[in-house]
Amino acid sequence: MNETLTTPKTKESRSQTVVVGVVVGVVVLIVVALIGLRMGVHSFGGLGDGLRVGEPAPEFEIPSLDGNSLVSLDQMEGKPVWLTFWASWCPPCRVEMPDLDELVSPAHGQDFNYLAVSFGEDPQLVREYMARTGYDLPVGVNPTSEVAISYGVVGLPTHIFIDSDGVVTDIYSGVLKRGQIDKLTVDLW
């Protein structure tokens, strides 16, 4: 007679499975909590070990969305600057994009420079996204993310506010709602 022997799971192996499941669950909860804490964080001091309020903003030069010109912080000197680090694949970035687009439209008229800096995306994908959505924000493409790295960006979207002297005045990580956007444009400059 040909019998197949199967051994039932021992109490010990079931206990190990439960422990592994609990550990994985706790790790997932911690990661979700940390991500949640980063969303909507008004970073008065700075971004982790990177950029700090009160420090000079790092200079950069990246291609504009059209690919025919370069955009640099130096070009914006003399007026306050608002940088938004974003990506087309980022759902929170997509949420705030219509309000930011309206804010920087020529009809709105603002006393600051605005630049949406793409985060690690192929320039063609960024161009396609902007064309598809109809947004007309000034965009600098940064496929290698070196500008975001120099600014210490750890989450998207991240907003960096720089005064007319090139000094960082405020940092905000997370989605800005319309009321916050309006308040920031009044309060910061």
C-alpha positions as CSV (number, residue, x, y, z in Angstrom):
1,M,0.0,0.0,0.0
2,N,1.4,3.4,-1.0
3,E,0.5,6.0,1.6
4,T,1.4,9.6,1.6
5,L,2.1,10.9,5.0
6,T,1.3,14.5,5.8
7,T,2.3,15.9,9.0
8,P,-0.1,18.4,10.5
9,K,1.4,21.8,11.3
10,T,2.9,21.7,14.7
11,K,1.9,24.2,17.4
12,E,5.4,25.6,17.1
13,S,5.2,26.3,13.4
14,R,1.7,27.9,13.7
15,S,3.0,30.1,16.5
16,Q,6.0,31.2,14.3
17,T,3.5,32.0,11.4
18,V,1.4,34.1,13.8
19,V,4.5,35.9,15.2
20,V,5.8,36.7,11.6
21,G,2.3,38.0,10.7
22,V,2.1,40.2,13.7
23,V,5.6,41.6,13.1
24,V,4.9,42.3,9.4
25,G,1.6,44.0,10.5
26,V,3.3,46.2,13.0
27,V,6.0,47.2,10.5
28,V,3.3,48.1,8.0
29,L,1.5,50.2,10.6
30,I,4.6,52.0,11.5
31,V,5.4,52.8,7.9
32,V,1.9,54.0,7.2
33,A,2.0,56.2,10.4
34,L,5.3,57.7,9.3
35,I,4.0,58.5,5.9
36,G,0.9,60.0,7.4
37,L,3.0,62.2,9.6
38,R,4.9,63.5,6.6
39,M,1.8,64.4,4.7
40,G,0.8,68.0,5.4
41,V,3.8,68.7,7.6
42,H,4.6,72.4,8.0
43,S,8.4,72.1,8.4
44,F,9.3,75.2,10.3
45,G,12.8,74.0,10.9
46,G,13.7,72.2,7.7
47,L,13.7,68.9,5.8
48,G,15.4,66.2,7.9
49,D,19.1,66.6,7.6
50,G,18.8,68.7,4.5
51,L,17.6,72.2,3.8
52,R,16.8,74.5,6.7
53,V,14.7,77.7,7.0
54,G,17.0,80.7,7.2
55,E,19.7,79.1,4.9
56,P,20.5,80.1,1.4
57,A,18.6,78.0,-1.2
58,P,20.8,75.8,-3.3
59,E,21.4,77.1,-6.8
60,F,20.2,74.9,-9.7
61,E,19.9,75.0,-13.4
62,I,17.5,72.6,-15.2
63,P,15.8,72.5,-18.6
64,S,12.4,74.1,-18.9
65,L,9.4,71.9,-20.0
66,D,9.9,73.0,-23.6
67,G,13.5,71.7,-23.5
68,N,14.7,74.8,-25.4
69,S,15.8,76.9,-22.4
70,L,17.2,76.5,-18.9
71,V,15.6,77.6,-15.6
72,S,17.7,78.6,-12.7
73,L,17.2,80.1,-9.2
74,D,19.6,82.8,-10.2
75,Q,17.2,84.0,-13.0
76,M,14.5,84.5,-10.4
77,E,16.6,86.7,-8.1
78,G,14.9,89.9,-6.9
79,K,11.5,88.3,-6.4
80,P,10.4,85.7,-3.9
81,V,10.3,82.1,-5.3
82,W,7.9,79.3,-4.7
83,L,9.2,75.8,-5.7
84,T,7.0,72.8,-5.8
85,F,8.6,69.4,-6.1
86,W,6.0,67.0,-7.7
87,A,5.5,64.1,-10.1
88,S,2.7,63.2,-12.5
89,W,2.3,59.8,-10.9
90,C,1.9,61.4,-7.4
91,P,-1.9,61.4,-6.4
92,P,-1.4,64.2,-3.8
93,C,0.4,66.3,-6.4
94,R,-2.5,65.8,-8.8
95,V,-5.0,67.0,-6.1
96,E,-3.3,70.4,-5.6
97,M,-2.3,71.0,-9.3
98,P,-5.5,72.7,-10.4
99,D,-5.3,75.3,-7.6
100,L,-1.6,75.9,-8.2
101,D,-2.2,76.2,-12.0
102,E,-4.9,78.9,-11.3
103,L,-2.6,80.7,-8.8
104,V,0.2,81.2,-11.3
105,S,-2.0,82.0,-14.3
106,P,-1.2,85.3,-15.9
107,A,-4.7,86.5,-15.1
108,H,-4.1,86.0,-11.3
109,G,-1.0,88.3,-11.3
110,Q,1.4,87.4,-8.5
111,D,4.4,89.1,-7.0
112,F,6.6,86.0,-6.9
113,N,8.2,83.5,-9.2
114,Y,6.8,80.0,-9.3
115,L,8.4,76.8,-10.6
116,A,7.1,73.2,-10.5
117,V,10.1,71.0,-10.4
118,S,9.4,67.5,-11.7
119,F,10.8,64.7,-9.6
120,G,12.8,62.0,-11.5
121,E,10.5,61.7,-14.5
122,D,11.3,61.5,-18.2
123,P,10.8,65.0,-19.7
124,Q,8.5,63.5,-22.4
125,L,6.2,62.0,-19.8
126,V,6.0,65.4,-18.0
127,R,5.2,67.1,-21.3
128,E,2.5,64.6,-22.1
129,Y,1.0,64.9,-18.7
130,M,0.9,68.7,-18.9
131,A,-0.6,68.6,-22.4
132,R,-3.2,66.1,-21.4
133,T,-4.3,68.1,-18.3
134,G,-4.0,71.5,-19.9
135,Y,-2.1,72.9,-17.0
136,D,0.1,75.9,-17.9
137,L,2.4,76.0,-14.8
138,P,6.1,76.9,-15.4
139,V,7.8,73.5,-15.1
140,G,11.5,72.6,-14.8
141,V,12.2,69.0,-15.7
142,N,14.6,67.1,-13.4
143,P,14.9,63.5,-14.5
144,T,17.8,62.7,-12.2
145,S,16.2,64.4,-9.2
146,E,19.5,66.1,-8.3
147,V,17.6,69.4,-7.5
148,A,15.2,67.6,-5.1
149,I,18.2,65.9,-3.5
150,S,20.1,69.1,-3.0
151,Y,16.9,70.6,-1.4
152,G,16.5,67.5,0.9
153,V,13.1,66.6,-0.5
154,V,11.8,63.3,1.0
155,G,8.2,63.4,0.0
156,L,5.9,64.7,-2.7
157,P,4.6,67.3,-3.0
158,T,7.1,69.5,-1.2
159,H,6.9,73.3,-1.3
160,I,9.9,75.5,-0.7
161,F,9.5,79.2,-0.2
162,I,12.5,81.5,-0.9
163,D,12.7,85.2,-0.3
164,S,14.0,87.8,-2.8
165,D,17.5,87.4,-1.3
166,G,17.6,83.7,-2.0
167,V,17.0,82.6,1.6
168,V,14.6,79.8,2.5
169,T,11.6,81.2,4.5
170,D,9.3,78.3,4.7
171,I,9.0,74.6,3.8
172,Y,5.8,72.6,3.5
173,S,5.5,68.9,2.8
174,G,2.2,67.6,1.6
175,V,-0.9,68.7,-0.2
176,L,-1.8,72.4,0.0
177,K,-5.6,73.0,-0.1
178,R,-6.9,76.2,-1.8
179,G,-7.3,78.1,1.4
180,Q,-3.7,77.3,2.4
181,I,-2.4,78.4,-1.0
182,D,-4.2,81.7,-0.7
183,K,-3.0,82.3,2.8
184,L,0.6,81.4,2.0
185,T,0.7,83.9,-0.9
186,V,-0.5,86.6,1.4
187,D,1.5,85.6,4.6
188,L,4.8,84.8,3.1
189,W,5.3,87.8,0.9
